[in-house]
Amino acid sequence: MAALELYQTTQNQMGQAQTHNALGQVYYYSSQIPAALKAHQQALGLYQKLKNKRGEAESLGYIGHIYEKKSDYTQALSYQQNALEIYEALDDKTGLSKIYDNLGSIYEDKEDYDKAFEYFDKAYQVNKGLNNQLEMIVNLNDLGDIYRKKGDYKKAMDLTQQSYDLAKQLNQKYQMRSALRDLSKAYALLKEYPVKI
């Protein structure tokens, strides 16, 4: 809030836009969803005014993600598709991978697992090409999750194990926990209970 005030005082619209998106994330993670949506919409308006397409796409992605969490999938898909078009025009691989992941998440929520897998795999392939191992952890876990939900537990376990191994290698404790939770679900569905992984 102090940064936003300084940017407003100095009439730095780019700084204001970036700060609104940062605030939007803080509001989102502290479960203040209406405030998060408003902050990202303010950022979007400023980026559009500045004709900053990358910032616009980032804001659209955040807004689409909020609509997904509100279960408004029509709005969520619309915002993500708009962001996708901008990132494609910019040939921004990092941006594309984020939007592919967001789209996969929407289709997973809608239980359209084939479409979800398609987008999660696109995100994985982009991140693999960029050697973005932190995001690859998430992508592998997402892909494993889809296989588990489709009933292919062996493939699910293979991908989730890869996610766990990479997370362990990079010492990403949160992602290690996430992968272990998903592995436990797959083992339970197979009625297999290993002593140690």
C-alpha positions as CSV (number, residue, x, y, z in Angstrom):
1,M,0.0,0.0,0.0
2,A,2.9,2.3,0.8
3,A,4.4,1.6,-2.7
4,L,1.1,2.2,-4.4
5,E,0.8,5.6,-2.6
6,L,4.3,6.6,-3.7
7,Y,3.6,5.6,-7.3
8,Q,0.4,7.6,-7.2
9,T,2.2,10.6,-5.8
10,T,4.8,10.4,-8.6
11,Q,2.1,9.6,-11.2
12,N,4.0,6.4,-12.2
13,Q,1.3,4.4,-13.8
14,M,3.5,1.4,-14.6
15,G,4.5,1.2,-11.0
16,Q,0.8,1.5,-10.0
17,A,-0.2,-1.3,-12.3
18,Q,2.5,-3.7,-11.1
19,T,1.6,-2.9,-7.5
20,H,-2.1,-3.5,-8.1
21,N,-1.3,-7.0,-9.4
22,A,1.0,-7.7,-6.5
23,L,-1.7,-6.5,-4.1
24,G,-4.2,-8.7,-6.0
25,Q,-2.1,-11.7,-5.3
26,V,-1.8,-10.8,-1.6
27,Y,-5.5,-10.4,-1.3
28,Y,-6.1,-13.7,-3.1
29,Y,-3.9,-15.7,-0.9
30,S,-5.4,-14.1,2.2
31,S,-8.9,-15.1,0.9
32,Q,-10.0,-11.5,0.2
33,I,-11.4,-12.5,-3.3
34,P,-13.4,-9.3,-4.1
35,A,-10.5,-7.1,-3.2
36,A,-8.2,-9.3,-5.3
37,L,-10.5,-9.1,-8.3
38,K,-10.7,-5.3,-7.9
39,A,-6.9,-4.9,-7.7
40,H,-6.3,-7.0,-10.8
41,Q,-9.0,-5.1,-12.7
42,Q,-7.3,-1.8,-11.7
43,A,-4.0,-3.2,-13.0
44,L,-5.7,-4.3,-16.2
45,G,-7.1,-0.8,-16.8
46,L,-3.8,0.8,-16.3
47,Y,-1.9,-1.6,-18.5
48,Q,-4.5,-1.1,-21.3
49,K,-4.1,2.6,-21.0
50,L,-0.3,2.2,-21.2
51,K,-0.7,-0.2,-24.2
52,N,1.5,-2.7,-22.3
53,K,0.3,-6.0,-23.7
54,R,2.5,-8.2,-21.5
55,G,1.0,-6.5,-18.3
56,E,-2.5,-6.8,-19.8
57,A,-2.1,-10.5,-20.4
58,E,-0.7,-11.1,-16.9
59,S,-3.7,-9.2,-15.4
60,L,-6.2,-11.1,-17.6
61,G,-4.7,-14.4,-16.4
62,Y,-5.1,-13.4,-12.8
63,I,-8.7,-12.3,-13.3
64,G,-9.5,-15.5,-15.1
65,H,-8.0,-17.5,-12.3
66,I,-10.2,-15.7,-9.8
67,Y,-13.3,-16.4,-11.9
68,E,-12.3,-20.1,-12.0
69,K,-12.2,-20.2,-8.2
70,K,-15.6,-18.6,-8.1
71,S,-16.8,-21.5,-10.5
72,D,-17.7,-19.0,-13.2
73,Y,-16.0,-21.0,-15.9
74,T,-17.4,-19.0,-18.9
75,Q,-15.8,-15.9,-17.6
76,A,-12.6,-17.8,-16.6
77,L,-12.2,-19.2,-20.0
78,S,-12.8,-15.9,-21.7
79,Y,-10.2,-14.1,-19.7
80,Q,-7.6,-16.9,-20.1
81,Q,-8.3,-17.1,-23.9
82,N,-7.7,-13.3,-24.2
83,A,-4.5,-13.7,-22.3
84,L,-3.4,-16.6,-24.4
85,E,-3.9,-14.6,-27.6
86,I,-1.7,-11.8,-26.3
87,Y,1.1,-14.1,-25.2
88,E,1.0,-16.0,-28.5
89,A,1.3,-12.7,-30.4
90,L,4.2,-11.7,-28.1
91,D,5.8,-15.2,-28.4
92,D,6.1,-15.1,-24.6
93,K,6.8,-18.7,-23.6
94,T,6.7,-18.2,-19.9
95,G,3.4,-16.4,-20.2
96,L,2.0,-19.1,-22.4
97,S,3.0,-21.9,-19.9
98,K,1.1,-20.1,-17.1
99,I,-2.1,-19.7,-19.2
100,Y,-1.9,-23.3,-20.5
101,D,-1.7,-24.4,-16.8
102,N,-4.7,-22.1,-15.9
103,L,-6.7,-23.5,-18.8
104,G,-5.9,-27.1,-17.7
105,S,-7.1,-26.2,-14.2
106,I,-10.4,-24.9,-15.5
107,Y,-11.0,-28.0,-17.6
108,E,-10.0,-30.2,-14.7
109,D,-12.6,-28.4,-12.5
110,K,-15.2,-29.0,-15.3
111,E,-14.1,-32.7,-15.3
112,D,-13.1,-32.5,-19.0
113,Y,-10.0,-34.5,-18.3
114,D,-8.9,-35.0,-21.9
115,K,-8.9,-31.2,-22.5
116,A,-7.2,-30.6,-19.1
117,F,-4.5,-33.1,-19.9
118,E,-3.9,-31.4,-23.3
119,Y,-3.3,-28.0,-21.7
120,F,-1.2,-29.4,-18.8
121,D,0.9,-31.2,-21.3
122,K,1.4,-28.0,-23.3
123,A,2.5,-26.2,-20.2
124,Y,4.9,-29.0,-19.4
125,Q,6.4,-29.1,-22.9
126,V,7.0,-25.3,-22.9
127,N,8.6,-25.4,-19.4
128,K,10.7,-28.4,-20.4
129,G,11.9,-26.4,-23.4
130,L,12.7,-23.4,-21.1
131,N,14.3,-25.8,-18.5
132,N,12.0,-24.2,-16.0
133,Q,12.3,-27.1,-13.5
134,L,10.2,-25.4,-10.7
135,E,7.2,-25.2,-13.0
136,M,7.9,-28.7,-14.4
137,I,7.3,-30.1,-10.9
138,V,3.8,-28.6,-10.9
139,N,3.1,-29.7,-14.5
140,L,4.1,-33.3,-13.8
141,N,1.9,-33.4,-10.7
142,D,-1.0,-32.0,-12.6
143,L,-0.6,-34.6,-15.4
144,G,-0.4,-37.4,-12.8
145,D,-3.5,-36.0,-11.1
146,I,-5.4,-36.2,-14.4
147,Y,-4.3,-39.8,-15.0
148,R,-5.5,-40.7,-11.5
149,K,-8.8,-39.1,-12.0
150,K,-9.1,-41.0,-15.3
151,G,-8.4,-44.3,-13.4
152,D,-4.9,-44.9,-14.9
153,Y,-3.2,-45.2,-11.5
154,K,0.1,-46.6,-12.8
155,K,0.7,-43.7,-15.2
156,A,-0.5,-41.4,-12.5
157,M,2.0,-42.8,-10.0
158,D,4.9,-42.6,-12.5
159,L,4.3,-38.9,-13.3
160,T,3.7,-38.0,-9.7
161,Q,6.8,-39.8,-8.6
162,Q,8.8,-37.8,-11.2
163,S,7.3,-34.6,-9.8
164,Y,8.3,-35.7,-6.3
165,D,11.8,-36.7,-7.3
166,L,12.4,-33.3,-9.0
167,A,10.9,-31.4,-6.1
168,K,13.2,-33.4,-3.7
169,Q,16.2,-32.6,-6.0
170,L,15.4,-28.9,-5.9
171,N,14.5,-29.0,-2.2
172,Q,10.9,-27.7,-2.8
173,K,9.2,-28.9,0.4
174,Y,5.7,-27.6,-0.5
175,Q,5.8,-29.4,-3.9
176,M,7.2,-32.6,-2.2
177,R,4.2,-32.6,0.2
178,S,1.8,-32.1,-2.7
179,A,3.3,-35.0,-4.7
180,L,3.3,-37.3,-1.7
181,R,-0.4,-36.5,-1.0
182,D,-1.2,-37.5,-4.6
183,L,0.9,-40.6,-4.5
184,S,-0.9,-41.7,-1.3
185,K,-4.3,-41.3,-3.1
186,A,-3.1,-43.4,-6.0
187,Y,-1.7,-46.1,-3.7
188,A,-5.0,-46.1,-1.7
189,L,-7.0,-46.6,-4.9
190,L,-4.8,-49.5,-5.8
191,K,-5.1,-50.8,-2.3
192,E,-1.3,-50.9,-2.1
193,Y,0.4,-49.5,1.0
194,P,4.2,-49.3,0.7
195,V,6.2,-48.8,3.8
196,K,8.6,-46.3,2.2
197,I,8.7,-44.4,-1.1
